[in-house]
Amino acid sequence: MTKLLVTGATGYIGGSILTTLLRDAHAAVAEYGVLVRNKAALDTFQSRGVKAHLFDGLDDLATIEDVASQYDIVVNTASASHPESAKALIRGLSRRSRPAGSNASIVHTSGTSILGDHAEGRRLDERIFSDVDDDLYAFEAGHPEPYSQRITDVAVVDTAAALGVRSYIVVPPTIYGKGSGWFATISQQIPHLTRLALRQGQAVCINEGLSAWNHIHIDDVADFYSFLLARILADDDASVGHGRREGYYFVQDGEHTWSDVSRAIGAQLHARGLIKTPEVRSESADWFARHLGFGTPQLIRLGFSSNARARDDRARALGWSPRRHDFEEHYQHEIATVAAEADFSSP
C-alpha cells in the first residue's frame, strides 16, 4: 500500500487537491500526510484522518527530507519557486526502502508563467505551447532569463532523474473558483487585480492588456491530480509519461486576455456600487510593480501581462478533460469574496 504526502495543504491549490484525493478514496493509498507549520493546522488535519508533520518552513530542509523518506509519492504544492525544498523532498523519497519494481514519484506544481514573454500587454503572441510537441524541459533549461519557477522545475526533473524518482510537472494557468480545502479558498491573480481596483477606485490593466493566458477552475485542477494519481498508482507507465521529455502536463479550459479580466472586474465592481466607473485605466508594468502589493516586478510582468498560451495535449490524450466551463460567470463570486475582506464602501 502507498503512502502519499501533500505539501502546501493549507493553501488554495494543495488544500483543494487533498480534499479531492480524499473524496475519490484511492484504494491503493494507505495513508495521507501533510507538512504544516503550526499546531492548530496539525490538529485540523489529524482530526480528519490525515497524518500531519510539523516543520519550520521551506528552509527546514532536514525535516522535509526526513518526512518525505516516510512516503512513496509526494504532491508538492508548497511553492513553485523554492528549488531546495523540492530537492529535499526528492532526496527523501529516494531514501525509502521499497519492494523491487515499485517506484517513488513526485508530482510538482508549476505554472504557465514559465512560458511568459515580456509583451507587457502590448501584443497577442500567436505561439501556443504543447506539452507533447514542445520540449518544455529544454525550453526551461535553456531559457536566457533566470526565473525561480523555471529553475525549480529543472531542479525537480534533474534531481529526480539522478536519484531514480519519477517526476511529473503539472503546469496550470490562471486558476479561478472557490477552493475546497480547509484553509485558503481563494486564488491569486484575479483577486489581486480586484483589490487593486478597489484601492484605485477603478479597474486597471498593464498597457493595452492584449496578451493572453489560459484559465481553469480549481475543481478541474484538483480533479486532474486525482486522475493522474490513479494512473501513477496503477503503474501505467506505458501511457503516463514522466521525466524530462514526457513528464510535463498542462491543464486548461480556454483563454482570456488581461483586458478581458480588467473589464469584467470593472463592470462587476461598478454594478455593486464599489467604484465610480466601469472604465479600465491603463498603467505601465512599473506602476503595477509599485501598486499591486504582490510579487516581484518580474513576477508581475510574467504573471499579469505576458502571453502564456498552452495546449494540454498530454492530459487530453490520457482521457482527461475539464468539466467546469464558467470562467465568464465566476467574477461575481470572486469579487464578492474580495469585497468582504474589508469594509470597501461606495466611492
C-alpha positions as CSV (number, residue, x, y, z in Angstrom):
1,M,0.0,0.0,0.0
2,T,1.1,3.5,-0.8
3,K,1.8,6.4,1.5
4,L,1.2,9.9,-0.1
5,L,2.4,13.3,1.2
6,V,0.9,16.6,0.2
7,T,2.8,19.8,0.8
8,G,1.1,23.1,0.8
9,A,-2.1,21.5,2.0
10,T,-3.2,24.7,3.9
11,G,-3.0,26.6,0.6
12,Y,-5.6,27.1,-2.1
13,I,-4.2,24.5,-4.6
14,G,-2.9,22.0,-2.2
15,G,-5.9,22.1,0.1
16,S,-8.3,21.5,-2.9
17,I,-6.1,18.6,-4.2
18,L,-6.1,16.9,-0.8
19,T,-9.8,17.1,-0.2
20,T,-10.4,15.8,-3.8
21,L,-8.0,12.9,-3.2
22,L,-9.8,12.1,0.0
23,R,-13.1,12.3,-1.8
24,D,-12.0,10.0,-4.5
25,A,-10.8,7.4,-1.9
26,H,-8.0,5.9,-4.0
27,A,-7.9,2.4,-2.6
28,A,-4.1,1.9,-3.1
29,V,-3.4,4.8,-0.7
30,A,-2.9,3.6,2.8
31,E,-2.1,6.9,4.4
32,Y,-2.2,10.6,3.5
33,G,0.2,13.0,5.2
34,V,0.9,16.7,5.2
35,L,3.6,19.2,6.3
36,V,2.3,22.0,8.4
37,R,3.9,25.0,10.3
38,N,1.6,25.3,13.3
39,K,-0.2,23.2,15.9
40,A,-3.7,24.5,15.0
41,A,-3.3,23.3,11.4
42,L,-1.9,20.0,12.7
43,D,-4.9,19.4,14.8
44,T,-7.3,20.1,11.9
45,F,-5.7,17.6,9.7
46,Q,-5.3,14.9,12.3
47,S,-8.9,15.2,13.3
48,R,-9.8,14.4,9.7
49,G,-7.6,11.3,9.5
50,V,-4.6,12.9,7.8
51,K,-1.2,12.5,9.4
52,A,0.4,15.9,10.0
53,H,4.1,16.6,10.5
54,L,5.3,19.9,12.0
55,F,8.2,21.7,10.3
56,D,9.7,25.2,10.4
57,G,9.0,26.2,6.7
58,L,10.5,25.6,3.4
59,D,14.1,26.2,4.6
60,D,13.8,23.4,7.1
61,L,15.4,21.0,4.6
62,A,16.4,18.3,7.1
63,T,12.8,17.9,8.3
64,I,11.4,18.0,4.8
65,E,13.8,15.3,3.7
66,D,13.2,13.1,6.7
67,V,9.4,13.3,6.4
68,A,9.5,12.6,2.7
69,S,11.5,9.5,3.4
70,Q,8.4,8.0,5.0
71,Y,6.3,8.3,1.8
72,D,6.1,6.8,-1.6
73,I,4.5,9.7,-3.5
74,V,4.8,13.5,-2.9
75,V,2.4,16.0,-4.3
76,N,4.3,19.3,-4.0
77,T,2.2,22.5,-4.0
78,A,4.1,24.3,-1.2
79,S,6.0,26.6,-3.7
80,A,6.7,26.6,-7.4
81,S,9.8,28.8,-6.7
82,H,11.8,27.0,-4.0
83,P,14.1,24.5,-5.6
84,E,15.9,23.5,-2.4
85,S,12.8,22.3,-0.7
86,A,11.7,20.4,-3.8
87,K,15.1,18.7,-4.0
88,A,14.9,17.8,-0.3
89,L,11.5,16.1,-1.0
90,I,13.1,14.1,-3.8
91,R,16.1,13.1,-1.7
92,G,13.7,11.9,1.0
93,L,11.7,9.9,-1.5
94,S,14.8,8.2,-2.8
95,R,15.8,7.0,0.8
96,R,12.7,5.0,1.4
97,S,13.1,1.2,1.0
98,R,10.6,-0.2,-1.4
99,P,9.8,-3.6,-2.9
100,A,11.5,-4.4,-6.2
101,G,9.7,-2.9,-9.1
102,S,7.9,-0.2,-7.1
103,N,8.6,3.5,-7.8
104,A,8.9,6.7,-5.9
105,S,7.2,9.7,-7.6
106,I,6.9,13.4,-7.2
107,V,4.1,15.5,-8.7
108,H,5.4,19.0,-8.7
109,T,3.1,22.1,-9.2
110,S,4.5,24.8,-11.6
111,G,2.5,27.4,-13.5
112,T,2.3,28.8,-17.0
113,S,4.2,31.9,-16.1
114,I,7.2,29.7,-17.1
115,L,6.0,30.4,-20.7
116,G,5.6,34.1,-20.2
117,D,7.1,36.7,-22.5
118,H,7.6,40.4,-21.8
119,A,4.8,41.6,-24.0
120,E,3.5,43.7,-21.1
121,G,0.0,43.7,-22.5
122,R,1.1,45.4,-25.8
123,R,0.6,42.4,-28.1
124,L,-1.0,39.0,-28.6
125,D,1.6,36.4,-29.4
126,E,0.3,33.6,-31.7
127,R,2.6,30.9,-30.2
128,I,0.7,28.2,-28.3
129,F,2.9,25.7,-26.5
130,S,2.1,22.0,-26.5
131,D,3.2,19.6,-23.7
132,V,3.5,16.9,-26.4
133,D,5.0,18.7,-29.3
134,D,7.4,21.1,-27.4
135,D,10.4,20.0,-25.3
136,L,9.5,22.0,-22.2
137,Y,12.4,20.8,-20.2
138,A,14.8,22.1,-22.9
139,F,12.8,25.3,-23.1
140,E,13.2,25.9,-19.4
141,A,16.8,24.7,-19.0
142,G,18.0,26.8,-21.9
143,H,15.9,29.9,-21.2
144,P,18.1,33.0,-21.1
145,E,16.1,34.7,-18.3
146,P,16.6,33.4,-14.8
147,Y,13.2,32.8,-13.2
148,S,12.6,30.9,-10.0
149,Q,9.8,28.7,-11.3
150,R,11.8,27.5,-14.3
151,I,14.8,27.0,-12.1
152,T,12.7,24.9,-9.7
153,D,11.1,22.8,-12.5
154,V,14.6,22.0,-13.9
155,A,15.9,21.1,-10.4
156,V,12.9,18.8,-9.8
157,V,13.4,16.9,-13.1
158,D,17.2,16.7,-12.8
159,T,17.3,15.6,-9.1
160,A,14.5,13.1,-9.7
161,A,16.4,11.6,-12.7
162,A,19.6,11.4,-10.8
163,L,18.0,9.6,-7.7
164,G,15.7,7.3,-9.5
165,V,12.4,9.1,-8.7
166,R,9.7,9.6,-11.3
167,S,8.9,13.3,-11.8
168,Y,5.6,14.8,-13.1
169,I,5.3,18.6,-13.6
170,V,1.8,19.9,-13.6
171,V,1.6,23.4,-15.1
172,P,-1.8,25.2,-14.5
173,P,-2.6,28.6,-15.9
174,T,-4.8,31.2,-14.2
175,I,-6.9,29.3,-11.6
176,Y,-10.3,30.6,-10.6
177,G,-13.2,29.5,-8.4
178,K,-13.7,28.7,-4.7
179,G,-11.3,26.1,-3.4
180,S,-12.4,23.0,-1.4
181,G,-9.6,23.0,1.1
182,W,-10.0,23.5,4.9
183,F,-8.0,26.8,4.9
184,A,-7.3,29.1,1.9
185,T,-10.1,29.0,-0.6
186,I,-9.4,31.9,-3.0
187,S,-6.9,32.2,-5.8
188,Q,-4.3,34.8,-6.7
189,Q,-4.3,36.7,-9.9
190,I,-7.9,37.9,-10.3
191,P,-8.4,38.7,-6.5
192,H,-5.2,40.8,-6.5
193,L,-6.4,42.7,-9.5
194,T,-9.7,43.2,-7.8
195,R,-8.1,44.5,-4.6
196,L,-6.1,46.9,-6.8
197,A,-9.2,48.2,-8.5
198,L,-10.9,48.8,-5.1
199,R,-7.9,50.7,-3.8
200,Q,-7.7,52.8,-7.0
201,G,-11.4,53.3,-7.5
202,Q,-11.1,51.9,-11.0
203,A,-10.0,48.7,-12.7
204,V,-6.5,48.9,-14.1
205,C,-4.6,46.8,-16.6
206,I,-1.0,46.8,-17.8
207,N,-0.8,48.9,-21.0
208,E,-3.4,47.7,-23.6
209,G,-3.9,44.3,-21.9
210,L,-3.7,42.4,-25.2
211,S,-1.7,39.5,-24.0
212,A,-3.4,36.2,-23.3
213,W,-3.3,33.4,-20.7
214,N,-5.3,30.2,-20.3
215,H,-7.6,29.6,-17.3
216,I,-9.1,26.6,-15.4
217,H,-11.4,26.1,-12.5
218,I,-9.8,24.9,-9.2
219,D,-12.1,21.9,-9.2
220,D,-10.7,20.8,-12.6
221,V,-7.1,21.3,-11.4
222,A,-7.8,19.1,-8.4
223,D,-9.6,16.5,-10.5
224,F,-6.6,16.3,-12.8
225,Y,-4.3,15.5,-9.9
226,S,-6.7,12.7,-8.8
227,F,-6.8,11.5,-12.4
228,L,-3.1,11.4,-12.7
229,L,-2.6,9.8,-9.3
230,A,-4.9,7.0,-10.2
231,R,-2.7,6.2,-13.2
232,I,0.5,6.6,-11.2
233,L,-0.8,4.1,-8.6
234,A,-1.7,1.7,-11.4
235,D,1.9,2.0,-12.6
236,D,0.6,2.7,-16.1
237,D,4.0,3.6,-17.4
238,A,3.1,2.8,-21.0
239,S,0.8,5.8,-21.3
240,V,1.6,8.1,-18.3
241,G,4.8,9.9,-19.2
242,H,7.3,11.2,-16.6
243,G,10.7,12.8,-16.6
244,R,12.4,15.3,-18.9
245,R,10.6,14.7,-22.2
246,E,7.2,13.3,-21.2
247,G,6.6,14.5,-17.7
248,Y,5.1,17.9,-18.3
249,Y,1.3,18.3,-18.1
250,F,-0.6,21.4,-19.0
251,V,-4.3,21.8,-17.9
252,Q,-6.6,24.4,-19.3
253,D,-10.2,25.2,-20.3
254,G,-10.0,28.3,-22.6
255,E,-8.1,31.6,-22.5
256,H,-8.6,35.3,-21.8
257,T,-6.7,38.5,-22.4
258,W,-5.7,40.7,-19.5
259,S,-8.0,43.4,-20.8
260,D,-10.9,40.9,-20.7
261,V,-10.2,40.4,-17.0
262,S,-9.9,44.1,-16.1
263,R,-13.1,44.9,-18.0
264,A,-15.0,42.2,-16.1
265,I,-13.6,43.4,-12.8
266,G,-14.6,47.0,-13.6
267,A,-18.1,46.0,-14.7
268,Q,-18.8,43.9,-11.6
269,L,-17.4,46.4,-9.1
270,H,-19.3,49.2,-10.7
271,A,-22.5,47.2,-10.7
272,R,-22.1,46.7,-7.0
273,G,-21.5,50.4,-6.4
274,L,-18.0,49.9,-5.2
275,I,-16.3,52.0,-7.9
276,K,-17.5,55.1,-9.8
277,T,-16.8,53.9,-13.3
278,P,-16.6,50.6,-15.2
279,E,-13.9,52.0,-17.5
280,V,-10.4,50.5,-17.3
281,R,-7.3,52.6,-16.9
282,S,-4.0,51.6,-18.4
283,E,-0.8,51.8,-16.5
284,S,2.8,50.6,-17.0
285,A,4.3,47.4,-15.6
286,D,6.5,49.5,-13.4
287,W,3.4,51.2,-12.0
288,F,1.9,47.8,-11.3
289,A,5.1,46.7,-9.5
290,R,4.7,49.7,-7.2
291,H,1.0,49.4,-6.5
292,L,-0.2,45.8,-6.8
293,G,1.1,44.8,-3.4
294,F,2.0,41.3,-4.6
295,G,5.0,39.7,-6.2
296,T,8.3,40.9,-7.7
297,P,8.5,43.2,-10.8
298,Q,9.5,40.1,-12.8
299,L,6.5,38.1,-11.5
300,I,4.2,40.9,-12.3
301,R,5.4,41.1,-15.9
302,L,5.3,37.3,-16.4
303,G,2.1,36.7,-14.3
304,F,-0.1,39.7,-15.1
305,S,0.8,41.0,-18.6
306,S,2.6,38.2,-20.6
307,N,1.4,35.8,-23.2
308,A,1.4,32.2,-21.8
309,R,-0.7,30.1,-24.1
310,A,-0.8,26.3,-23.9
311,R,-2.5,23.2,-25.1
312,D,-2.9,20.3,-22.7
313,D,-2.4,17.6,-25.3
314,R,-0.9,15.0,-23.0
315,A,-3.7,15.1,-20.4
316,R,-6.4,15.0,-23.1
317,A,-4.7,12.0,-24.8
318,L,-5.0,10.2,-21.5
319,G,-8.7,10.8,-21.4
320,W,-8.9,13.8,-19.1
321,S,-11.0,16.9,-19.8
322,P,-12.2,19.7,-17.6
323,R,-15.9,19.8,-16.5
324,R,-16.3,23.4,-15.3
325,H,-16.7,26.0,-18.1
326,D,-17.8,29.0,-16.2
327,F,-14.9,31.5,-16.3
328,E,-17.1,34.3,-17.6
329,E,-19.5,33.8,-14.8
330,H,-17.1,33.4,-11.9
331,Y,-16.3,37.0,-11.3
332,Q,-19.3,37.6,-9.1
333,H,-18.2,35.1,-6.5
334,E,-14.5,36.2,-6.5
335,I,-15.4,39.9,-6.3
336,A,-17.9,39.3,-3.5
337,T,-15.2,37.4,-1.6
338,V,-12.6,40.1,-2.0
339,A,-15.0,42.9,-1.2
340,A,-15.9,41.1,2.0
341,E,-12.3,41.1,3.2
342,A,-12.6,44.7,4.3
343,D,-15.1,47.4,4.5
344,F,-15.0,48.8,1.0
345,S,-17.6,51.5,1.0
346,S,-19.0,53.0,-2.2
347,P,-16.9,55.9,-3.5
